[in-house]
Amino acid sequence: MSGVASLCGAALCFACIGVVIKQLKPDFLPVFIACSGLVCFGYLAYTLLPVGEFIKAMGAAAGYGQYFSLLLKAVGISLVCGVAADICRDFGEGSLANGVENAGKGAIILLSLPVAEYLLELAVGLAGQ
């Protein structure tokens, strides 16, 4: 709980500093906003590391470790692309944001090909019995 409070406090400080920068040097505001967003995302990634390790351990114990690993990578790709797209939208670059999101979707599709192959082999094996 204190981590969330710290993040909220930092975000409020970033917002206040952003207002001051907007008044004094508006040219620096986009860079500051991007850096602030990356700091918040870095904190999120750092706090979610134990969750990822737990899910990996549970998947390995169940015998499906590689599939849980793929799932975690897909979640990571979606989070990174979401943050990057939001930053692009903040800068008024909606088409670039859509491109980032579509690239993330494509990366997740490529990442999921081994799972699709496994499911097809399983279906063929079940149909053959």
N, CA, C and O atoms as a GROMACS GRO file, in nm:
protein
  516
    1MET      N    1   0.082  -0.119   0.000
    1MET     CA    2   0.000   0.000   0.000
    1MET      C    3   0.087   0.125   0.000
    1MET      O    4   0.053   0.224  -0.065
    2SER      N    5   0.198   0.122   0.072
    2SER     CA    6   0.283   0.241   0.076
    2SER      C    7   0.348   0.267  -0.059
    2SER      O    8   0.377   0.382  -0.092
    3GLY      N    9   0.370   0.161  -0.138
    3GLY     CA   10   0.426   0.178  -0.271
    3GLY      C   11   0.330   0.252  -0.362
    3GLY      O   12   0.372   0.337  -0.441
    4VAL      N   13   0.202   0.221  -0.351
    4VAL     CA   14   0.102   0.290  -0.432
    4VAL      C   15   0.093   0.436  -0.389
    4VAL      O   16   0.081   0.525  -0.474
    5ALA      N   17   0.098   0.460  -0.259
    5ALA     CA   18   0.095   0.598  -0.210
    5ALA      C   19   0.218   0.675  -0.259
    5ALA      O   20   0.206   0.792  -0.296
    6SER      N   21   0.332   0.612  -0.260
    6SER     CA   22   0.454   0.676  -0.310
    6SER      C   23   0.441   0.709  -0.458
    6SER      O   24   0.480   0.817  -0.502
    7LEU      N   25   0.387   0.615  -0.535
    7LEU     CA   26   0.369   0.638  -0.678
    7LEU      C   27   0.271   0.753  -0.702
    7LEU      O   28   0.296   0.838  -0.788
    8CYS      N   29   0.162   0.756  -0.628
    8CYS     CA   30   0.065   0.865  -0.642
    8CYS      C   31   0.128   0.999  -0.603
    8CYS      O   32   0.105   1.100  -0.669
    9GLY      N   33   0.206   0.999  -0.497
    9GLY     CA   34   0.275   1.122  -0.457
    9GLY      C   35   0.373   1.169  -0.563
    9GLY      O   36   0.382   1.288  -0.593
   10ALA      N   37   0.446   1.074  -0.620
   10ALA     CA   38   0.541   1.109  -0.727
   10ALA      C   39   0.467   1.163  -0.849
   10ALA      O   40   0.511   1.259  -0.911
   11ALA      N   41   0.355   1.101  -0.883
   11ALA     CA   42   0.276   1.147  -0.998
   11ALA      C   43   0.224   1.289  -0.975
   11ALA      O   44   0.223   1.371  -1.067
   12LEU      N   45   0.180   1.318  -0.853
   12LEU     CA   46   0.134   1.454  -0.822
   12LEU      C   47   0.249   1.554  -0.830
   12LEU      O   48   0.232   1.666  -0.878
   13CYS      N   49   0.366   1.514  -0.783
   13CYS     CA   50   0.483   1.601  -0.794
   13CYS      C   51   0.518   1.624  -0.940
   13CYS      O   52   0.549   1.737  -0.979
   14PHE      N   53   0.514   1.518  -1.022
   14PHE     CA   54   0.540   1.533  -1.164
   14PHE      C   55   0.440   1.628  -1.228
   14PHE      O   56   0.477   1.710  -1.313
   15ALA      N   57   0.314   1.618  -1.188
   15ALA     CA   58   0.211   1.706  -1.244
   15ALA      C   59   0.238   1.851  -1.206
   15ALA      O   60   0.225   1.940  -1.290
   16CYS      N   61   0.274   1.876  -1.082
   16CYS     CA   62   0.304   2.013  -1.038
   16CYS      C   63   0.425   2.069  -1.111
   16CYS      O   64   0.424   2.184  -1.155
   17ILE      N   65   0.529   1.988  -1.123
   17ILE     CA   66   0.648   2.033  -1.195
   17ILE      C   67   0.614   2.057  -1.342
   17ILE      O   68   0.665   2.150  -1.404
   18GLY      N   69   0.527   1.973  -1.396
   18GLY     CA   70   0.484   1.992  -1.535
   18GLY      C   71   0.413   2.123  -1.557
   18GLY      O   72   0.432   2.188  -1.660
   19VAL      N   73   0.331   2.164  -1.460
   19VAL     CA   74   0.262   2.294  -1.471
   19VAL      C   75   0.364   2.408  -1.471
   19VAL      O   76   0.351   2.502  -1.548
   20VAL      N   77   0.464   2.398  -1.385
   20VAL     CA   78   0.567   2.502  -1.380
   20VAL      C   79   0.647   2.505  -1.510
   20VAL      O   80   0.674   2.612  -1.564
   21ILE      N   81   0.685   2.387  -1.559
   21ILE     CA   82   0.761   2.381  -1.684
   21ILE      C   83   0.678   2.437  -1.799
   21ILE      O   84   0.732   2.505  -1.887
   22LYS      N   85   0.549   2.408  -1.799
   22LYS     CA   86   0.461   2.458  -1.905
   22LYS      C   87   0.460   2.610  -1.909
   22LYS      O   88   0.452   2.670  -2.017
   23GLN      N   89   0.467   2.673  -1.793
   23GLN     CA   90   0.466   2.819  -1.788
   23GLN      C   91   0.603   2.879  -1.822
   23GLN      O   92   0.611   2.982  -1.888
   24LEU      N   93   0.710   2.814  -1.776
   24LEU     CA   94   0.843   2.871  -1.794
   24LEU      C   95   0.907   2.831  -1.928
   24LEU      O   96   0.953   2.917  -2.002
   25LYS      N   97   0.911   2.704  -1.957
   25LYS     CA   98   0.975   2.652  -2.077
   25LYS      C   99   0.885   2.546  -2.143
   25LYS      O  100   0.908   2.427  -2.124
   26PRO      N  101   0.784   2.586  -2.217
   26PRO     CA  102   0.690   2.489  -2.275
   26PRO      C  103   0.757   2.391  -2.373
   26PRO      O  104   0.702   2.284  -2.398
   27ASP      N  105   0.873   2.426  -2.427
   27ASP     CA  106   0.941   2.336  -2.519
   27ASP      C  107   0.990   2.209  -2.450
   27ASP      O  108   1.003   2.105  -2.514
   28PHE      N  109   1.018   2.218  -2.321
   28PHE     CA  110   1.070   2.103  -2.247
   28PHE      C  111   0.960   2.012  -2.192
   28PHE      O  112   0.988   1.903  -2.141
   29LEU      N  113   0.836   2.056  -2.201
   29LEU     CA  114   0.726   1.980  -2.140
   29LEU      C  115   0.710   1.840  -2.198
   29LEU      O  116   0.695   1.745  -2.120
   30PRO      N  117   0.712   1.820  -2.330
   30PRO     CA  118   0.695   1.682  -2.381
   30PRO      C  119   0.802   1.586  -2.331
   30PRO      O  120   0.772   1.470  -2.300
   31VAL      N  121   0.924   1.632  -2.323
   31VAL     CA  122   1.032   1.545  -2.275
   31VAL      C  123   1.010   1.511  -2.128
   31VAL      O  124   1.030   1.397  -2.086
   32PHE      N  125   0.969   1.610  -2.050
   32PHE     CA  126   0.944   1.586  -1.908
   32PHE      C  127   0.828   1.489  -1.889
   32PHE      O  128   0.835   1.400  -1.804
   33ILE      N  129   0.722   1.505  -1.968
   33ILE     CA  130   0.607   1.416  -1.956
   33ILE      C  131   0.647   1.273  -1.992
   33ILE      O  132   0.608   1.178  -1.924
   34ALA      N  133   0.724   1.258  -2.100
   34ALA     CA  134   0.769   1.124  -2.140
   34ALA      C  135   0.855   1.061  -2.031
   34ALA      O  136   0.838   0.943  -1.999
   35CYS      N  137   0.947   1.137  -1.976
   35CYS     CA  138   1.033   1.083  -1.869
   35CYS      C  139   0.952   1.048  -1.745
   35CYS      O  140   0.979   0.947  -1.681
   36SER      N  141   0.855   1.130  -1.712
   36SER     CA  142   0.770   1.102  -1.596
   36SER      C  143   0.692   0.973  -1.616
   36SER      O  144   0.681   0.891  -1.525
   37GLY      N  145   0.637   0.956  -1.736
   37GLY     CA  146   0.563   0.833  -1.766
   37GLY      C  147   0.652   0.711  -1.760
   37GLY      O  148   0.610   0.605  -1.713
   38LEU      N  149   0.775   0.724  -1.808
   38LEU     CA  150   0.868   0.611  -1.804
   38LEU      C  151   0.908   0.576  -1.661
   38LEU      O  152   0.927   0.459  -1.628
   39VAL      N  153   0.920   0.677  -1.576
   39VAL     CA  154   0.951   0.650  -1.435
   39VAL      C  155   0.836   0.573  -1.371
   39VAL      O  156   0.859   0.476  -1.298
   40CYS      N  157   0.714   0.615  -1.397
   40CYS     CA  158   0.597   0.544  -1.340
   40CYS      C  159   0.589   0.402  -1.394
   40CYS      O  160   0.559   0.309  -1.320
   41PHE      N  161   0.615   0.385  -1.525
   41PHE     CA  162   0.614   0.251  -1.584
   41PHE      C  163   0.724   0.165  -1.525
   41PHE      O  164   0.703   0.046  -1.499
   42GLY      N  165   0.841   0.222  -1.504
   42GLY     CA  166   0.951   0.147  -1.444
   42GLY      C  167   0.916   0.099  -1.305
   42GLY      O  168   0.949  -0.014  -1.266
   43TYR      N  169   0.850   0.185  -1.229
   43TYR     CA  170   0.807   0.144  -1.095
   43TYR      C  171   0.706   0.029  -1.104
   43TYR      O  172   0.713  -0.066  -1.027
   44LEU      N  173   0.613   0.040  -1.199
   44LEU     CA  174   0.515  -0.067  -1.218
   44LEU      C  175   0.584  -0.199  -1.253
   44LEU      O  176   0.553  -0.303  -1.195
   45ALA      N  177   0.677  -0.193  -1.346
   45ALA     CA  178   0.749  -0.314  -1.386
   45ALA      C  179   0.827  -0.373  -1.268
   45ALA      O  180   0.830  -0.495  -1.250
   46TYR      N  181   0.889  -0.287  -1.189
   46TYR     CA  182   0.966  -0.334  -1.074
   46TYR      C  183   0.876  -0.401  -0.970
   46TYR      O  184   0.913  -0.504  -0.913
   47THR      N  185   0.759  -0.344  -0.946
   47THR     CA  186   0.670  -0.403  -0.845
   47THR      C  187   0.605  -0.531  -0.894
   47THR      O  188   0.563  -0.613  -0.812
   48LEU      N  189   0.595  -0.550  -1.025
   48LEU     CA  190   0.531  -0.671  -1.078
   48LEU      C  191   0.629  -0.787  -1.098
   48LEU      O  192   0.587  -0.897  -1.133
   49LEU      N  193   0.757  -0.765  -1.076
   49LEU     CA  194   0.855  -0.873  -1.092
   49LEU      C  195   0.824  -0.995  -1.004
   49LEU      O  196   0.832  -1.107  -1.053
   50PRO      N  197   0.790  -0.978  -0.875
   50PRO     CA  198   0.758  -1.096  -0.794
   50PRO      C  199   0.636  -1.173  -0.845
   50PRO      O  200   0.630  -1.295  -0.833
   51VAL      N  201   0.541  -1.102  -0.902
   51VAL     CA  202   0.422  -1.169  -0.958
   51VAL      C  203   0.463  -1.257  -1.076
   51VAL      O  204   0.419  -1.371  -1.088
   52GLY      N  205   0.548  -1.202  -1.161
   52GLY     CA  206   0.597  -1.279  -1.275
   52GLY      C  207   0.675  -1.402  -1.233
   52GLY      O  208   0.657  -1.509  -1.291
   53GLU      N  209   0.759  -1.389  -1.133
   53GLU     CA  210   0.836  -1.504  -1.084
   53GLU      C  211   0.744  -1.610  -1.024
   53GLU      O  212   0.766  -1.729  -1.042
   54PHE      N  213   0.641  -1.565  -0.953
   54PHE     CA  214   0.545  -1.659  -0.894
   54PHE      C  215   0.471  -1.736  -1.003
   54PHE      O  216   0.455  -1.858  -0.994
   55ILE      N  217   0.427  -1.665  -1.107
   55ILE     CA  218   0.354  -1.731  -1.216
   55ILE      C  219   0.446  -1.827  -1.290
   55ILE      O  220   0.404  -1.936  -1.329
   56LYS      N  221   0.572  -1.788  -1.310
   56LYS     CA  222   0.668  -1.878  -1.375
   56LYS      C  223   0.688  -2.005  -1.292
   56LYS      O  224   0.690  -2.116  -1.346
   57ALA      N  225   0.702  -1.989  -1.161
   57ALA     CA  226   0.723  -2.104  -1.073
   57ALA      C  227   0.601  -2.196  -1.074
   57ALA      O  228   0.616  -2.318  -1.076
   58MET      N  229   0.482  -2.139  -1.072
   58MET     CA  230   0.361  -2.221  -1.075
   58MET      C  231   0.348  -2.294  -1.208
   58MET      O  232   0.308  -2.411  -1.212
   59GLY      N  233   0.382  -2.228  -1.316
   59GLY     CA  234   0.378  -2.292  -1.448
   59GLY      C  235   0.479  -2.404  -1.459
   59GLY      O  236   0.450  -2.509  -1.517
   60ALA      N  237   0.599  -2.384  -1.404
   60ALA     CA  238   0.702  -2.488  -1.407
   60ALA      C  239   0.660  -2.607  -1.322
   60ALA      O  240   0.685  -2.722  -1.359
   61ALA      N  241   0.595  -2.580  -1.209
   61ALA     CA  242   0.548  -2.689  -1.123
   61ALA      C  243   0.439  -2.769  -1.192
   61ALA      O  244   0.428  -2.890  -1.170
   62ALA      N  245   0.359  -2.704  -1.274
   62ALA     CA  246   0.251  -2.774  -1.344
   62ALA      C  247   0.301  -2.840  -1.472
   62ALA      O  248   0.228  -2.918  -1.534
   63GLY      N  249   0.424  -2.813  -1.512
   63GLY     CA  250   0.479  -2.873  -1.633
   63GLY      C  251   0.454  -2.791  -1.758
   63GLY      O  252   0.481  -2.838  -1.869
   64TYR      N  253   0.404  -2.672  -1.744
   64TYR     CA  254   0.377  -2.585  -1.858
   64TYR      C  255   0.455  -2.454  -1.847
   64TYR      O  256   0.402  -2.347  -1.877
   65GLY      N  257   0.578  -2.463  -1.804
   65GLY     CA  258   0.658  -2.343  -1.780
   65GLY      C  259   0.678  -2.258  -1.903
   65GLY      O  260   0.673  -2.135  -1.894
   66GLN      N  261   0.702  -2.321  -2.020
   66GLN     CA  262   0.727  -2.241  -2.140
   66GLN      C  263   0.603  -2.164  -2.183
   66GLN      O  264   0.615  -2.056  -2.240
   67TYR      N  265   0.484  -2.218  -2.156
   67TYR     CA  266   0.362  -2.148  -2.196
   67TYR      C  267   0.331  -2.032  -2.102
   67TYR      O  268   0.280  -1.928  -2.145
   68PHE      N  269   0.362  -2.048  -1.975
   68PHE     CA  270   0.345  -1.938  -1.882
   68PHE      C  271   0.446  -1.828  -1.912
   68PHE      O  272   0.416  -1.709  -1.898
   69SER      N  273   0.564  -1.868  -1.953
   69SER     CA  274   0.666  -1.770  -1.991
   69SER      C  275   0.618  -1.688  -2.111
   69SER      O  276   0.635  -1.566  -2.114
   70LEU      N  277   0.558  -1.755  -2.209
   70LEU     CA  278   0.503  -1.685  -2.325
   70LEU      C  279   0.391  -1.590  -2.284
   70LEU      O  280   0.379  -1.480  -2.337
   71LEU      N  281   0.310  -1.633  -2.189
   71LEU     CA  282   0.201  -1.548  -2.140
   71LEU      C  283   0.256  -1.422  -2.074
   71LEU      O  284   0.205  -1.312  -2.096
   72LEU      N  285   0.359  -1.438  -1.993
   72LEU     CA  286   0.420  -1.322  -1.928
   72LEU      C  287   0.484  -1.227  -2.029
   72LEU      O  288   0.476  -1.105  -2.014
   73LYS      N  289   0.547  -1.284  -2.131
   73LYS     CA  290   0.605  -1.199  -2.235
   73LYS      C  291   0.497  -1.121  -2.308
   73LYS      O  292   0.514  -1.004  -2.339
   74ALA      N  293   0.385  -1.186  -2.336
   74ALA     CA  294   0.274  -1.118  -2.404
   74ALA      C  295   0.218  -1.005  -2.320
   74ALA      O  296   0.187  -0.897  -2.371
   75VAL      N  297   0.205  -1.028  -2.191
   75VAL     CA  298   0.158  -0.922  -2.101
   75VAL      C  299   0.258  -0.807  -2.098
   75VAL      O  300   0.219  -0.690  -2.099
   76GLY      N  301   0.386  -0.839  -2.094
   76GLY     CA  302   0.489  -0.736  -2.096
   76GLY      C  303   0.486  -0.654  -2.224
   76GLY      O  304   0.497  -0.531  -2.221
   77ILE      N  305   0.470  -0.721  -2.337
   77ILE     CA  306   0.462  -0.650  -2.466
   77ILE      C  307   0.342  -0.557  -2.467
   77ILE      O  308   0.351  -0.443  -2.512
   78SER      N  309   0.229  -0.606  -2.417
   78SER     CA  310   0.109  -0.522  -2.418
   78SER      C  311   0.125  -0.400  -2.327
   78SER      O  312   0.080  -0.291  -2.361
   79LEU      N  313   0.189  -0.418  -2.212
   79LEU     CA  314   0.210  -0.305  -2.122
   79LEU      C  315   0.306  -0.201  -2.183
   79LEU      O  316   0.279  -0.081  -2.178
   80VAL      N  317   0.416  -0.248  -2.239
   80VAL     CA  318   0.513  -0.157  -2.298
   80VAL      C  319   0.452  -0.082  -2.415
   80VAL      O  320   0.469   0.040  -2.427
   81CYS      N  321   0.382  -0.152  -2.501
   81CYS     CA  322   0.320  -0.087  -2.617
   81CYS      C  323   0.209   0.008  -2.574
   81CYS      O  324   0.191   0.113  -2.635
   82GLY      N  325   0.136  -0.027  -2.470
   82GLY     CA  326   0.032   0.062  -2.420
   82GLY      C  327   0.088   0.192  -2.366
   82GLY      O  328   0.035   0.299  -2.394
   83VAL      N  329   0.196   0.182  -2.290
   83VAL     CA  330   0.259   0.303  -2.237
   83VAL      C  331   0.317   0.388  -2.350
   83VAL      O  332   0.300   0.510  -2.352
   84ALA      N  333   0.384   0.324  -2.445
   84ALA     CA  334   0.442   0.398  -2.558
   84ALA      C  335   0.332   0.465  -2.640
   84ALA      O  336   0.348   0.579  -2.684
   85ALA      N  337   0.221   0.395  -2.662
   85ALA     CA  338   0.110   0.453  -2.738
   85ALA      C  339   0.047   0.570  -2.663
   85ALA      O  340   0.010   0.670  -2.724
   86ASP      N  341   0.034   0.558  -2.532
   86ASP     CA  342  -0.020   0.669  -2.454
   86ASP      C  343   0.070   0.792  -2.460
   86ASP      O  344   0.021   0.905  -2.471
   87ILE      N  345   0.199   0.770  -2.455
   87ILE     CA  346   0.292   0.882  -2.466
   87ILE      C  347   0.281   0.947  -2.604
   87ILE      O  348   0.283   1.070  -2.616
   88CYS      N  349   0.270   0.865  -2.708
   88CYS     CA  350   0.254   0.920  -2.843
   88CYS      C  351   0.124   1.000  -2.854
   88CYS      O  352   0.122   1.106  -2.917
   89ARG      N  353   0.017   0.952  -2.793
   89ARG     CA  354  -0.110   1.025  -2.796
   89ARG      C  355  -0.099   1.157  -2.720
   89ARG      O  356  -0.157   1.258  -2.760
   90ASP      N  357  -0.024   1.156  -2.609
   90ASP     CA  358  -0.002   1.280  -2.534
   90ASP      C  359   0.069   1.385  -2.618
   90ASP      O  360   0.048   1.505  -2.600
   91PHE      N  361   0.152   1.340  -2.710
   91PHE     CA  362   0.223   1.432  -2.798
   91PHE      C  363   0.141   1.467  -2.922
   91PHE      O  364   0.188   1.541  -3.008
   92GLY      N  365   0.018   1.415  -2.930
   92GLY     CA  366  -0.067   1.445  -3.045
   92GLY      C  367  -0.039   1.359  -3.167
   92GLY      O  368  -0.082   1.393  -3.277
   93GLU      N  369   0.030   1.250  -3.149
   93GLU     CA  370   0.065   1.160  -3.260
   93GLU      C  371  -0.022   1.035  -3.254
   93GLU      O  372   0.025   0.927  -3.218
   94GLY      N  373  -0.149   1.050  -3.288
   94GLY     CA  374  -0.242   0.938  -3.280
   94GLY      C  375  -0.210   0.827  -3.377
   94GLY      O  376  -0.223   0.709  -3.343
   95SER      N  377  -0.168   0.862  -3.499
   95SER     CA  378  -0.137   0.757  -3.597
   95SER      C  379  -0.013   0.678  -3.555
   95SER      O  380  -0.008   0.557  -3.577
   96LEU      N  381   0.084   0.743  -3.496
   96LEU     CA  382   0.202   0.672  -3.447
   96LEU      C  383   0.163   0.580  -3.331
   96LEU      O  384   0.215   0.469  -3.318
   97ALA      N  385   0.072   0.627  -3.246
   97ALA     CA  386   0.024   0.544  -3.135
   97ALA      C  387  -0.045   0.419  -3.187
   97ALA      O  388  -0.025   0.310  -3.134
   98ASN      N  389  -0.127   0.435  -3.290
   98ASN     CA  390  -0.193   0.318  -3.349
   98ASN      C  391  -0.091   0.222  -3.409
   98ASN      O  392  -0.106   0.100  -3.400
   99GLY      N  393   0.013   0.277  -3.470
   99GLY     CA  394   0.119   0.191  -3.525
   99GLY      C  395   0.190   0.113  -3.417
   99GLY      O  396   0.221  -0.005  -3.436
  100VAL      N  397   0.217   0.177  -3.304
  100VAL     CA  398   0.283   0.108  -3.192
  100VAL      C  399   0.192  -0.003  -3.140
  100VAL      O  400   0.239  -0.114  -3.115
  101GLU      N  401   0.064   0.025  -3.125
  101GLU     CA  402  -0.029  -0.077  -3.077
  101GLU      C  403  -0.038  -0.193  -3.174
  101GLU      O  404  -0.040  -0.309  -3.133
  102ASN      N  405  -0.044  -0.164  -3.304
  102ASN     CA  406  -0.051  -0.272  -3.403
  102ASN      C  407   0.078  -0.353  -3.406
  102ASN      O  408   0.073  -0.475  -3.424
  103ALA      N  409   0.191  -0.288  -3.388
  103ALA     CA  410   0.318  -0.363  -3.382
  103ALA      C  411   0.319  -0.454  -3.260
  103ALA      O  412   0.369  -0.567  -3.268
  104GLY      N  413   0.266  -0.408  -3.148
  104GLY     CA  414   0.256  -0.492  -3.030
  104GLY      C  415   0.166  -0.612  -3.052
  104GLY      O  416   0.197  -0.723  -3.009
  105LYS      N  417   0.054  -0.589  -3.120
  105LYS     CA  418  -0.036  -0.701  -3.150
  105LYS      C  419   0.031  -0.802  -3.240
  105LYS      O  420   0.017  -0.923  -3.220
  106GLY      N  421   0.106  -0.753  -3.339
  106GLY     CA  422   0.179  -0.845  -3.426
  106GLY      C  423   0.285  -0.924  -3.351
  106GLY      O  424   0.304  -1.043  -3.376
  107ALA      N  425   0.354  -0.858  -3.259
  107ALA     CA  426   0.456  -0.928  -3.180
  107ALA      C  427   0.392  -1.036  -3.092
  107ALA      O  428   0.449  -1.143  -3.074
  108ILE      N  429   0.275  -1.006  -3.038
  108ILE     CA  430   0.206  -1.106  -2.955
  108ILE      C  431   0.160  -1.223  -3.040
  108ILE      O  432   0.166  -1.338  -2.996
  109ILE      N  433   0.114  -1.196  -3.162
  109ILE     CA  434   0.074  -1.305  -3.252
  109ILE      C  435   0.194  -1.393  -3.283
  109ILE      O  436   0.184  -1.516  -3.279
  110LEU      N  437   0.308  -1.331  -3.315
  110LEU     CA  438   0.429  -1.410  -3.342
  110LEU      C  439   0.470  -1.490  -3.220
  110LEU      O  440   0.514  -1.605  -3.232
  111LEU      N  441   0.457  -1.431  -3.105
  111LEU     CA  442   0.494  -1.499  -2.981
  111LEU      C  443   0.403  -1.618  -2.953
  111LEU      O  444   0.446  -1.716  -2.894
  112SER      N  445   0.278  -1.609  -2.995
  112SER     CA  446   0.181  -1.715  -2.964
  112SER      C  447   0.180  -1.829  -3.065
  112SER      O  448   0.105  -1.925  -3.048
  113LEU      N  449   0.261  -1.822  -3.170
  113LEU     CA  450   0.263  -1.929  -3.269
  113LEU      C  451   0.298  -2.067  -3.210
  113LEU      O  452   0.235  -2.165  -3.248
  114PRO      N  453   0.395  -2.078  -3.119
  114PRO     CA  454   0.421  -2.211  -3.061
  114PRO      C  455   0.301  -2.267  -2.984
  114PRO      O  456   0.278  -2.388  -2.984
  115VAL      N  457   0.225  -2.180  -2.920
  115VAL     CA  458   0.106  -2.226  -2.848
  115VAL      C  459   0.001  -2.276  -2.946
  115VAL      O  460  -0.064  -2.378  -2.923
  116ALA      N  461  -0.016  -2.202  -3.056
  116ALA     CA  462  -0.112  -2.244  -3.158
  116ALA      C  463  -0.071  -2.378  -3.220
  116ALA      O  464  -0.156  -2.464  -3.245
  117GLU      N  465   0.057  -2.395  -3.242
  117GLU     CA  466   0.108  -2.521  -3.297
  117GLU      C  467   0.080  -2.637  -3.201
  117GLU      O  468   0.037  -2.744  -3.243
  118TYR      N  469   0.104  -2.614  -3.073
  118TYR     CA  470   0.079  -2.717  -2.972
  118TYR      C  471  -0.069  -2.754  -2.968
  118TYR      O  472  -0.105  -2.872  -2.960
  119LEU      N  473  -0.155  -2.653  -2.973
  119LEU     CA  474  -0.299  -2.680  -2.969
  119LEU      C  475  -0.346  -2.756  -3.093
  119LEU      O  476  -0.432  -2.843  -3.083
  120LEU      N  477  -0.290  -2.723  -3.209
  120LEU     CA  478  -0.326  -2.797  -3.331
  120LEU      C  479  -0.280  -2.942  -3.323
  120LEU      O  480  -0.355  -3.032  -3.362
  121GLU      N  481  -0.159  -2.964  -3.274
  121GLU     CA  482  -0.110  -3.101  -3.258
  121GLU      C  483  -0.196  -3.179  -3.159
  121GLU      O  484  -0.225  -3.297  -3.179
  122LEU      N  485  -0.237  -3.113  -3.054
  122LEU     CA  486  -0.324  -3.176  -2.956
  122LEU      C  487  -0.459  -3.211  -3.017
  122LEU      O  488  -0.511  -3.320  -2.993
  123ALA      N  489  -0.515  -3.120  -3.095
  123ALA     CA  490  -0.645  -3.146  -3.158
  123ALA      C  491  -0.635  -3.259  -3.257
  123ALA      O  492  -0.724  -3.344  -3.263
  124VAL      N  493  -0.527  -3.263  -3.336
  124VAL     CA  494  -0.509  -3.372  -3.432
  124VAL      C  495  -0.492  -3.505  -3.357
  124VAL      O  496  -0.545  -3.607  -3.400
  125GLY      N  497  -0.418  -3.502  -3.248
  125GLY     CA  498  -0.399  -3.623  -3.170
  125GLY      C  499  -0.529  -3.673  -3.109
  125GLY      O  500  -0.552  -3.794  -3.105
  126LEU      N  501  -0.614  -3.584  -3.063
  126LEU     CA  502  -0.743  -3.624  -3.008
  126LEU      C  503  -0.839  -3.672  -3.115
  126LEU      O  504  -0.918  -3.764  -3.092
  127ALA      N  505  -0.834  -3.610  -3.232
  127ALA     CA  506  -0.923  -3.650  -3.342
  127ALA      C  507  -0.882  -3.786  -3.398
  127ALA      O  508  -0.967  -3.860  -3.447
  128GLY      N  509  -0.756  -3.818  -3.390
  128GLY     CA  510  -0.706  -3.944  -3.443
  128GLY      C  511  -0.738  -4.063  -3.354
  128GLY      O  512  -0.728  -4.177  -3.399
  129GLN      N  513  -0.777  -4.040  -3.230
  129GLN     CA  514  -0.803  -4.151  -3.138
  129GLN      C  515  -0.940  -4.205  -3.152
  129GLN      O  516  -0.977  -4.299  -3.081
   0.00000   0.00000   0.00000
